[in-house]
């Protein structure tokens, strides 16, 4: 990226990626997780995957403010891997998570990540 933009070799790449409108590797990962959660939320996955992420109202027997959000199942160890799906989905604005078109959802998430 630095040679393309004639930047100094010590310059940080985050502003360069933002200026070019390109996602870095962590943003690509977040986009892929958000796309999977979109398919899950809209029940577009095979049935065996549709019980992977319970909502808070299914876990707690009482009402909470985040009852409709997905429950971020905390892991005991780092060996089990992070569970970023619920965290990423719950951090998206309702205007994005309420979309039913995959392509408009993807475009809005990319716009949100590039900012």
C-alpha positions in Angstrom: 0.0 0.0 0.0 2.8 2.4 0.8 4.4 2.3 -2.7 1.0 2.8 -4.3 0.4 6.0 -2.4 4.0 7.2 -2.4 4.0 7.0 1.4 7.1 6.8 3.6 8.0 3.2 4.5 7.6 4.0 8.2 4.1 5.5 7.8 1.2 3.7 9.6 -1.0 1.7 7.2 -4.4 2.3 8.9 -4.9 5.9 7.4 -3.7 4.6 4.0 -6.3 1.8 4.0 -9.0 4.2 5.1 -8.1 6.7 2.4 -8.2 4.1 -0.3 -11.4 2.5 1.1 -9.8 -0.9 1.5 -10.4 -3.2 4.5 -7.4 -4.5 6.5 -7.1 -8.1 7.5 -9.0 -7.6 10.9 -11.8 -5.7 9.1 -12.1 -8.5 6.5 -12.4 -11.0 9.4 -15.1 -8.9 11.1 -16.9 -8.6 7.7 -16.9 -12.4 7.2 -18.2 -13.0 10.8 -20.9 -10.4 10.2 -22.0 -12.0 6.9 -22.2 -15.4 8.7 -24.3 -13.9 11.5 -26.6 -12.3 8.8 -27.2 -15.7 7.3 -27.8 -17.1 10.8 -30.1 -14.2 11.9 -32.2 -14.6 8.7 -32.3 -18.4 9.0 -30.5 -18.9 5.7 -28.2 -21.6 7.0 -28.7 -25.4 7.2 -30.9 -26.5 10.1 -27.9 -28.0 12.0 -26.4 -24.5 12.5 -29.6 -22.7 13.6 -29.2 -23.3 17.3 -25.6 -22.2 17.6 -26.2 -18.8 19.0 -28.9 -18.4 21.6 -30.4 -15.0 22.4 -30.3 -13.5 25.9 -34.0 -14.1 26.5 -33.3 -17.9 25.9 -30.5 -17.9 28.5 -32.1 -15.7 31.3 -35.4 -16.3 32.8 -35.9 -12.5 33.4 -36.3 -9.6 31.0 -33.2 -7.5 30.3 -32.6 -4.5 28.1 -30.6 -6.7 25.7 -33.0 -9.6 25.6 -33.1 -9.6 21.8 -29.3 -9.5 21.5 -27.3 -12.7 21.0 -25.7 -14.1 24.1 -21.9 -13.8 24.0 -21.0 -17.3 25.3 -17.8 -16.7 27.3 -15.1 -19.4 27.0 -13.1 -20.6 30.0 -9.8 -20.8 28.1 -8.2 -19.2 25.1 -7.8 -22.7 23.6 -11.4 -22.9 22.7 -11.1 -19.8 20.5 -12.9 -16.5 20.7 -16.6 -16.2 20.1 -16.8 -13.0 18.1 -20.0 -13.6 16.3 -22.4 -12.4 18.9 -20.1 -9.5 19.9 -19.8 -8.2 16.3 -23.5 -8.6 15.6 -24.6 -6.9 18.8 -22.3 -4.0 18.1 -23.9 -3.3 14.7 -26.6 -0.6 14.7 -30.2 -1.7 14.4 -30.5 0.0 11.0 -28.0 -2.5 9.7 -29.1 -5.6 11.5 -32.7 -5.0 10.4 -31.8 -5.2 6.7 -33.2 -8.2 4.8 -31.1 -7.7 1.6 -27.7 -9.4 1.9 -26.0 -7.0 -0.6 -27.3 -3.9 1.2 -26.2 -5.4 4.5 -22.7 -6.1 3.2 -22.4 -2.6 1.7 -23.4 -1.0 5.0 -21.1 -3.1 7.1 -18.2 -2.3 4.7 -19.0 1.4 4.9 -19.1 1.1 8.7 -15.8 -0.7 8.9 -13.9 1.7 6.5 -14.8 4.8 8.5 
